Amino acid sequence: MNILRRTLLAFAVAAIVGSPAFAREITHAMGVTDVPDNPQRIVVLTNEGTEALLAVGITPVGAVRSWLGDPWYAHIADDMADVTVVGEESAINLETIAALEPDLILGNKTRQEKSYDQLSAIAPTVMSERLRGDWKINMALYTDAAGKGDEGKAALTAFDARAAKLGEQAGPLLEEEVSLGRFMPALTRIYYKDTFAGLILEQIGFHRPAVQDKPEFADDVGKERIPDFNGDRLFYFVYETGDGAAEQQASDWTSDPLWQDLPVVKAGKAYPVDDAVWNTAGGIIAANLLLDDIERIYELPPTR
């Protein structure tokens, strides 16, 4: 009998002979789940969820691999040294999760809806609805389920206060139109407002170029759309997984005469920034690092 079957059988037996006391019900994307009062062994199945837990002092026993890094983003690696990798967001390993004997699992409907019943048979499972710009909503859910709701709210309140202060210090700079782009292997995107970086820039108070001022995610574009990358400032990030294909894509585009002719490029205000921080990590730790980047690039006083 494999590890997953043994664990599921043990869980079923425990349910028959008596289960541990549960503190409260949590309403989430997949329904209502009874969660333990003080979970000690949490498995988290999203990158932004990992950052939510770390920010309130919880180190998960298991987590999905970071989209970049080996296996964790550089900005969280030291805090994740003893954490077990349980697959990737879109390809979780149920046997590894079961072997960790978690008392709470945190996931996301967009990524793991099909595995919800199997995950719930291992441990109480709470799922957020979607990703992209919902990191604050999701953090509140994850930290509440983990018994750290007050700490989660405090961390979010502190971030909001910091973003507001940064906006005040930026003053007339907020009138600038800020452009966002991303390079991936054989793919280039313009990012709109329903993105991690897009929502943070909006919260600070920055404007977007008219062509990017959309309540949507992103568009995959060809080089004929290079003029749409223009703005008063341009931030672009490269999703490089190790084979150099994304860097080659970035090099090909940024050396193109159309790109070189962009007024923002000619003005020296096109900035390469960290893809993990500006996009893929998607959590509160990265959000604060993004604010650090804004302060540095705009030469503003530090807000933390």
N, C-alpha and C positions, 0 to 999 in steps of 0.2 A: 504494500500500500504506500503510495507516494506521500510526501510531506503535506501537500494540500488536502488530500483526502483524510489523512489522519487528523489534521487540525480541524477540518470541518466536522468530523465525527465527534471530536472532543467538545467542540462548541455546542453541537446538538445535545450531547449527553449533559453538559452543564446546564443547558436550558431546561432539561427535564428535571434534574435533581435540585435545581435552585441556582438562580443567577445572581450576580452581585447587584447591590442597590444602585439604582440610577437616580441622578439628581433631578433631571428636568428633561423636557421635550425641546428639541430644536427643529424648527420648521426650515426646510431648505428646498433646493430645486427638485429633489426626488420624493418629497413627502415630509413626514414627521418622524424623527428618530429620537429614542431615549438614549441619552449620553451619560457616561459615568461622571460623578461629581468632580473627581480629581484625576483625570487620565494621566498615566505615567509613561505609557509606551504609545506614542503617536506616529503613525505613518502618514506622510503628506505626498500627494500625487500631482501637485502643480508647483512650478518654480516660484510663482508669486506667493503661494501658500507657505513655502519654505521660509521666505523672507518674513512673512507675517509672524510665524512662530519664533524665529530667531529674535525678532524685534521686541518680543515680550518675554524673552528669557527662556524659551523652550527649545531644546535641541531634540529633533525627532529621532526615533530609532531607525527609521527608514525614510527615504525620499527619492523622488525621480531624479535622474541625472540632469544636470544643467544642460541647456542647449549648447553652450560653449564651455570649454574647460575640461579638465581630466581628473575627476568627473564633475568638479564644481566650478562655478564662476570664481574668478580670482578674488572678488570682493567678499565672498563668504567662505572661501576654502578653509581658513583657519578654524572657523566655528563648526565645520562639518567633517572634521578629520575622522571621527569615529562613527559616522552615519553610514548605514548600509544602502547601497544603490538598489532600487527596486524596479529598474527598467526606465523607460522614458514616458513622458506624459501620454503619448499616443500608443505606447506599447509597454504596459505594465506587466510585471512578473508576479502572478498570483501566488505561486509556490514560495517565492522569496518573502512576499508579504505575510503569508500565513506562518512561515517559519519564525518570523519575528514576534509572533504572538501579541499583536497590538491590542490595546483596549479602546482605540479610536482611530478611524481612518478619515482623512480629509481629502476630497477630490473635487472634480469639476464635471458637470453634465456634458459639456461640449466634448471633453476628452474621453470620459470613462463611463458614459451612460450604459453602454452594453455590458459592462462588467459590474454594474451596481449590485445585482442580486448576489453574485459570487463574493464581492467585497463585504456585503452586509452579513453574509454567512460566516465570515471570519471575525468581524468586529463591527460595532456600531459605525455606520458610515454616513458622513454629512457631505453634501455636494453643493458647490456654488453653481450658478446658472450658466455663466459665460465668462469669457476672458476679455482681451483687448483693453477697453477703458474701465473695466469694473473692479480694478484692484482694491479700491477703498471699500466698496460694498463687500467684496469677498473677504478682505481682511477682518472686517467686523464680524462676519459669520464664522470664520475659522477661529478667531481668538475667543469668541463667545462659546463655541462648542468645546474649546480646549480649557474652559474655565478661567480665561484671562480676558474677559470682555472689557473690564474697566481699564486694564493696561492697554488693550488694543485701541480703545477710544482715546486714551491719553496720547498715544503715539500718533494717531491720526490728527488729533487736535494740534499737537506740536508741529506736525508737518504743515497743516493749513496756516498756522500762525507764521511759520517761517516763510512760506510762499507769499503771504500777504506782505510781510516786511520786505521781502526782496522786491516785490512790485512797487512798494512805496519808494525804495531806494533807487529803483530804475527810473522813476519819474517819466520825463519825456521820451526816454528810450523805448517805452512801451508802445510808442507810435510806430516803431519799426515793424515791418512785415517779415515774419520768420518762416523760412522754407525748410521742409524736411524731405530727405530722400534716403533710399537704402539700396545697397548693391548686394546681390546674392549670386551664386553660380548661374551664369547665363540668364540672369533676371535682374531687372531694375524696377523699383517702385517709387512713386510719389506717395507720401503719407499725408493723410488728411487729419481730421480732428478726433475721430473715434479710435485713437491710438494712445498708447502709454505716454509718449512724449507730447503728442498733440494736446491731450487734456491738461497736462501739467503746464505747458506753455500758455494755454488759455486761462488756467487758474491764476497764473502770475499776472496776466493781463496783456500779453503780447497779441498782436494782430497776425493774420496769415494773408499771404497773397490771395487775391480774389479767386484764382483758379484752384487754390487749395482750401478755400474757406467753405468746406463741406462737412456735414455731420456724418461722414462715412469713414471707412477704414483706409483703403489705399487703392491705387490703380497700378497694374503692370503696364509699363510704357516702353515704347521704342525711342530711338534717338530723335525722331521728329518732335518729341515732347520735351526735349532739353530746355527750350525757352521757358517752360512752365516751372522749372526749378528756380527761377530767379526770385530774389527777394532782397530785403536790406541786409539780411544775414541768411546763410544757408548752412544747415547742419546735416551732414550725411554720415551714415554708418554702414559698416561692411560686415556681413554675416559670413565669416570665414571659418570653415570647419576643419581645415588642415591640409587640403590638397592644392590650395592656391587659386582655385577657380574663381572665388568671389573677389579676391584681390585683383585678378586679371580682368574681371568685369569692371571693377572700379577704375583700374588703370586705363582700360580701353575707352571708357566714357569720359573720364576727367582729362584725357589728352585730346579728345575730339575738338576740332575747331569751334563747333557750336558751344561746347561747354566753356572753352577758353574765352569765348566772346561774351559770356554772360557778364553783365555789369557787376554782379555780386562777386564773381571770381576776379574780375579786373580790379575791384576795390580791395581785394585781399580779405574778404569777409565770408569765405566758404571754409567751413571747419570740419575736418574729420573727427568724429567722436565715437566713443566706445559703444558697440552694438549691444553688449550685455546691459549696460547702464541705461541706454536710451530706448531700448526696445525689448530684448528677449527676457531679461530677468523679471521685469514687470511688477516688482514689489516695492515695499516701503524703503528698504535699504537702498535699492537702486534709485528710487525717487529722490532721496536726499542727496545721493551722489550727483544726480542730474542737476539739482539746484547748485551744488558745488561748482559744476562746470559752467553754469550760467553766470555765477558770481565771478569766476576766474576770467571768462571770455569778455564779459562786459566790464570787468575791473570794478566790481562793486564790493563794498565791505562785507565780510563774512557774517552770516546770520546764525551761525552755530559755533 
